[in-house]
Amino acid sequence: MARVCLCPPTHSHYQTVFTSPISSSPSSLYIHTPSANPNSESRSPITQSPSQIPSAMSLKDLPPSPPPRIVVRSVFAYNLQSEFHLITSIIDDYPFVSMDTEFPGVVVRPNAGYDYFRNQSPSDHYLLLKSNVDALKLIQVGLTLTDAEGNLPDLDESNNNTRYIWEFNFNDFDPSRDQHASDSIELLKRQGIDFEKNREFGIDSVKFSELMMSSGLVCNERVSWVTFHSAYDFGYLVKLLAGRVLPDELSRFLDLLKTFFGANVYDVKHLMRYCESLYGGLDRVAKTLEVDRAVGKCHQAGSDSLLTWHAFQKIKVLCSGGPEKYAGVLYGLEEKGERIIVAVVHDAMDVVNQMH
């Protein structure tokens, strides 16, 4: 969101119009003319009527500011450290982090179809998630940082009408040798992800983990996280940050989640439970909320992280009691024995579409 500073001019050639406290008639309007002597001033009556006084101070007469240009900062191995340095320098001022990931689909699926999704517990769903996350590798992470008013960082660069988000590209995944769902990889290719470039220039996940741990993004109670249907997203990040496969128990996974990301985690998919007429994936929800994609394409992690933030800004006012009431819960992994109903999925691409 662009911000316009409307500060009163301080140069001596500007004149300030004010009204005498005694009367509001035209004859009591004066021009304050700065004197060469700083201890003196002169006040000369204005002969014009108020309608003749220039309306330069009227906000409605100012032309509207152009919307800021949003740039996705693509991060590879060569600029990983410098980009994390930037994030570390602004995290205190932009402590709201919206996150999305891209991964190679789902390769472990139940055979029971709809009945499985309808009848299984959150712990059962977690075991399915664990099976997939343990077997697969991360492709992208997208991060959008904002302040309390929802403003994106301008990074104090020369063009102050440009705002920035981040997209990290990893080199761990190789479609020629690593497990994946073919339909998911074809979808990501169509959306512009260059797997060959990632393999050659991408980020090593171990290095990413080291820098993320010291960046202020995690283990920081002042940071809030905003996501959409993010059990798998957080699964990959917890696996990466812990440097090992996910724990066997859902309760242990949730403990690690809280350790790394704190209690202020908001899953928009979970918030939708408490809002009328909202259903489906991220793009469908954004359309219902009349939120446009500001940059990039769907299934690009940086673009999806920003769209998730904009959807959250709209949906948080629709939640009864405010979004804080529903913090710390990931859709599909609800505690207290809640069950989830998931639409029937027939192939890996449908699963990816649903999760995002």
N, C-alpha and C positions, 0 to 999 in steps of 0.2 A: 504494500500500500504506500503510495507516494505521500510525503509530508511536505507541506509548504510552510516556510517560516515567514510570517508577516510581522516583521519587526519595525518599529517606528524609525524613520531616518534620523541620523544623528549629525549629518553634515550641515555646515552653517548656512548653505544656500537653500535648505528646506525651511518652510514656515509651518508652524503648528497652529491650527485653529482650535480655539476653546471658547466656552461660553461663560460669561460672568455669572456668579451665583445669585446676583441681585435680581436679574430679570432675564427673560428669554426672548425679548423683543429684538428685532434686527439691529437696533441701535446699540445693543449691549454686547454684540459680537466683536471680538478684537482679534488682531493678528499679533502674535508674539514674534518680534524680530530680534534675533540674537544680536547683541552689541559687541563691538570690539572689546569693550571693557567687560570682563566676565562677571563683575559685581553689579552691573547695571543692566536694565532692560527697558525697552520702550514698548508702549502699547498704543497702537493707532486704531481708531475706529474703522470698521469695514462699512463701505457705502453700499455694497451689494446686498440684495435680499438673500435669505438662506437658499432659495432655489438657484441663485446665480453662483453660489460657492461651489468650487469643483468637488466632485464626489469621489476623489481618489481613494479615500479611506473606506469606501463601500466594498465589502467582500463580494457582493453579488455581481459587481461590475468587473471583477477579475476574470480573465479567461480560465476555463477549467484546466487543471494540470494534466498533462498526458499521463496515461498509466505507465508504471515503471516497466522496463524491459526485464524479463526474467531469464537468467542464464544458468544452464546446468553445467556445473564444474565437473568435468569428466576426470576421474582420478585413476591413475595407473601407477606402476611401481616407481616411475621416475619422479612423480610429484606427490607421492603419498605423504612423506614426512612434512613437506611445506604446507599441504592442505590441512593436515591434522594440527599443525602449529596455528594456522588461521582459526580453526574451530576452537582450539583451546583458548585463544585470545578473546573470543567473543561469547563463550558459553555462559558466562555470568549474566550477560545482557540479553542473550537469546536462549533461555533455558527450556523452551518448549520444542521438543524434537519429535517430528513425525517421521516414521520409518516404514520402508517397504523393502522386500527382497525379491529376487528372482532366483529360481532353483529348477532343477531338471525334471519337474513334474512329480508324479507318484508312481512307484514301481511295485510296491507291496499293497495289495488291495484285498479286501475280504471277498469271499465267494457268495456270501449270503444276500448281497444286494440290499434292498430297502429295509428288510427286516433287521439286518445287522445294525444299520444306522439308527433305526427307530428304537431298538431295545437295549443297546449296549450302554454301559455307564461311562462317565468321563474317564475313568481309569483305563477302560478298554480302548477308548478312542486315543488316549495317550500312548498306549502300547503300539497302536498302528502308526501314529506319528513318529514314535521313536524308531520303529523299524525302517521307515523311509529316510528320516534325517540321518540316522547312523550310516545308511548305505550310500547316500548321495552327497554331492558337494555344491557349495554355494557358487552362484554365478555373478550376482550383483547385489549391492546394498544401496538404497537411496535414503538420503537424510535431508529433511527440511527443518531449519532452525528458525524460530520466530521469537519475538518478545511478547510481553503480556498483552499488547494491543494487536498482535497478529502480524506485525511488520517483519518482513524478511531483511536480512543484513545487506548493507551496501558495501561493507568492507572498506569504507573510507577511500574508495578509488576515485579517480578524476571525474568519471561520469556518475554523478550521484542519483541518476534516474535509472540505475540498473541494480537489480537485486539478484541474489545468488542462492542456489541449492546445490546439493552434492550427489554424485553418483559414482560409487566405487566398483571397479571391474576386477574380477579375480582371475588368476591363471590356473587355479587348481583343477578346474573341470575341463576335461578333454572328451568331446563327444565320440571320438574314434576309439576310446578305450574304457571310459567310465560309464556306469549304469545310468540310464535315463529313459524317460518316456518319449518315444520318437515324435509323437504329435506335439508334445510340449516344446521340444527343441525346434521343430519346424515353425511353430507359432512365434517363438522368440526371434528366430532368424528373420521372419517376415516383418517383425516389429523393429528391426534394425540392430539387433545385438550381433556383433562381429566376433565369433568364437575364435577365429584365427588370430585376430589382433589381441584378444584377451590372453590367449596362450603365450604369445610372444612378449607382450608388454604389461600383462596384468599383474595384480597384487598377490603376493604370497599371503595366505590367510594367517600364518603365524605372526608375520610382521604386522599385519593389520591388527591382530589381537593385542600385541604389545603396545602399539600406539593408542588404541582405543582405551585400554586400561588406564593409561596415564593422561588422557585427554580431558577429563572432567565430564565426559558424556555418561559414564557409568559409575556406580558406587557414589553417587552424588544425589542426596535427598532433595536438592533444590531443582533437579531436572524432572520434567514431566514428559512422558512418552505417549504419542498418539499413533494408533495403528488401525488396520482394517483386517478382520479375520486373521489374526496374527499368531495363532498357536505355532504354525510351522515357521513363520518368520523368526519368532523368539527361540524356537527350537534350534534353528541353525546358528543364531548368535550365541546362545548358551553353550552349544557344542564347541563353537569357535573360541569363546572366551575361556571356557574351562579346559580346553585342549584335550578333550576326551569324549567318548560317546556319551549319550544322555543317560541319566540314572534310570534304574528299573522302575522306580516308584514315582507316581505323579506327585505325591507330596514333596519328595525330594527335589523334583524339577521345579515346583513352584517356590520352594525355598531358594534355589539358585536364582530363579527369575527375580525374586524380591531383592536378593543380595546385589545383583548386578544393576537392576533397573528401578529399584525402589517400589514404593506403594502407589505412586502416581502414574499408573499405566491405564490408558483408556483404549479399549477396543471398540471402534465404531460399530462393528457387527453386533457386539453385545448390547450397545446402547440402543440399537434399532428395536430390540425386544420391547422397549418401553416407549416407543413412538408409533403412532398409527400410520398405516399405509406405506411403510418402508420395508422393502424386501429386496433380495437379489444381491448381485455383486457390486463392486465399487462404482462402475460406470452407470449402472441402472440407478443406484442410490443418488449419485451426483446429479443425474438428469432429473430425478424426482425433486431434489432440493434446488434445482435450477442453478447448479454450480458448473461452470465451464472448465475444461482442462486448459490451464494457462500456458503450458509448454509441453512439448514432447508428445509421445504416444502411450497408449495403454501397454502394459507389460514392459515398460521401461521403469526401472526402480526409482529413479529421481523424479520423473513425472508423476508416478503413482503416489509417491510420498507427499508431494505438494497437493494433489487432488484429495488425498486423505485428510490433510490438514484443513482444506477449504470445506470439505464435507463436515468435519467435526465442528467447525465454527458455526455452521448452520444447525446441526443436529443437537448441539449442547443446550440450546435454548428451548428445545422441544421436550427434553427429558424432565419428567416430574421430579422435583427435588434437586435438580441440577446434576451434572455429570459426576461430581465427586462421590455421589451415593453409589455409583457403579464402578468406581476405580478398582484396579487390581484384579479384574476378572477377564480371562480370555475366552472368547466364544468357543464353545465345544469342550472346554475344560473346567466348567463351572463346578464349584465345590457344593457341599451340602446336599449331595445326591440329586441335583437337578439333571434331567435328561435333555438331550437335544434331538431335534428332528432335522435331518439333512436330506436334501433332495436326492433322488436316485441319480447316480453318476454312471455313465456307460463307458467312458474312456478317460485317459489321463488328461486330455485337453480340457474336458469338462470339469475335472477336479481343479485344475489350475485356474480356470475362469471363475469358479465359485470362490476360491480362496482369495481372489483379488478383485 
